[in-house]
């Protein structure tokens, strides 16, 4: 991302069990990392990326598919991060997702602040309420879009398109 020098940061809630928990990259999946995003010259086996064999049963991540298709359609490559950068799951069930607690979101604030400081970010987009709340706690002004999960695809796409197409 340092070569891309993104000017927009999109902040989501936390890694999901089908995505970043496995790949280390927000809104990705083993399938996406393996096949790549040629429009952005990211990932893919041709660029040396592999997905762990032990996760062969987990291939795609629905929110990630929606996010990257929307970014492709808008020809935009923002920096993407999470309000809580670790995978919150139900106790003893790593193949589950849960909302990060207030304490976990508090723990994520320094990571989020540091990520913003690493890049010359001009605009910040919160994907969902938890991301919006974390950014507000840090004093960053941002626009909020609906998270694409749980029937939020259309609202997410509309919100992102509105923001990315601003002059």
N, C-alpha and C positions, 0 to 999 in steps of 0.2 A: 504494500500500500504506500510505502514511502516513495516509490517511483511514480505512482498514480497521483500523489498529492491531492487527495480528495478535499473538497471544500464543504461537503455535506456529511454530517454524522447522523446515522439512524440508530436510535437506541431502543432495544427491545427489553423484555422482562428478564428472561433467564434461559440458559440452554435447555433444550428438550432432549429426551432420551433417545430419539431417533436421529438427532442432528448433531449439534455442537458437542454434546457429551462424547460422541464418537470421533468427530473430526477436528474439534478445536476451533472451528470457524462458525460464527453465527449463521443461522438459516441455511446450513448445508446438510447433506446426507452422504452416506457412503457412495451411493449411486452418482450424485452430482460431483463429488470429489474425483471419482473414477472417470466419468465421461467428460467432465470439464465444462467450462463456459467459454466457448471459442470467441463469442462476441467481445469478451473482455480479456481474452488470453489468460484466463485463470484456470487453475486446476487441470485435471485430466492426466491419464497415464502417459501421454506423449510428453508432458511437462514433469514427469517423475512422481506424480501423486498416486498413492495406492490407498485402498481402504482395508482395514484389518480383516483377515479371513474369519476370525471368530465372530464377526458381526454380519455374516453373510445373510442371515435371516432378516436383517433390518436393511432395507434398501433406500426407500424414499421417505421424505419428510414433507408433508403437505404444505405447511406454512412456507418452508424454504422454496418449494417449487413456485408458489404464488409470488413470493418476494422477488426471486430472480427473474421470473418472466416479466413482472412489472418493470423491473430495472432495465431489462433488455429492451422492452417496448419503448422506454423513455430514453434509451441510450445514456443512462446515468450509472456511475459506479461510485457510490458513497462508501464511506467507512461505516461498518456496522459493528455494534458492540451491545452488551447487555448491562442492565442496571445491577444485576447480580450475576457475576461471571461464572458461577459454579452451578452444577445441575442439582436443583432441589427435587427430591423424590420422596415418596412415602417410605417410612421406616422399613428397612429390610426388602424393599422392592425397587431396585435400581432401574427397572424397565417401567417406570411410571413418572409422571410429572405432577408437581404441585406448585402452588403459588409460593414465591419466597415470602418469608416472614418479614416483619418490620425490622427485626434485628439483622437478618440477612441482607436486606436492602441497605441498611446502614453500613454494613461491612463492605458493600459494593461501591459506596460513594468514592473512596480514594482511588479505586481502580478506574472508575468513570472519569473522575477529574483528571487523572494522569493521561488517560487516552485522549481526552480533548486537548490537553496541553501539548501532546506529541505532534499534533497536526494543526495547520492553520485553518481551523474550521470556521466557516462563515455562517452556516445555518445548521440548526439541530432539529431533528424530527423525532418525536417520541412515538414509538409504536405501542400504544396501549397506556392504560392508567398508571401502572406501576413505574414504567419508564418516565412518564410525565412527572409523577410525584418526586422521583429521585432527582431529575433535572431541576425541578423547582427548588428542592432542598439545597442544591448547589448554586442556586441563583442564576441559572441559565434560562434565557428566554427561548422558547421552542414552539413549534407547531405540533399538534397531536393528530395522529391518524389511528384509525381502528386497527387492532391486531387482526391479521387475516384468518386466525383460527376460529372455530365454532361459528361458522356461517358469516364471517366478517370479510370475506374476499372482496365483494363488490365495494364496500365502504373503504377498505384498505386501498384498492386500486384507484378509486376516485380521489381519495385524499392525497395519495402519493403523486398522481398525475397533476393535480391542482398545484401542489407545492413545486414540483420539478419544472412545470411549464411557466412559472412566474418569470417575468422579465428581469 
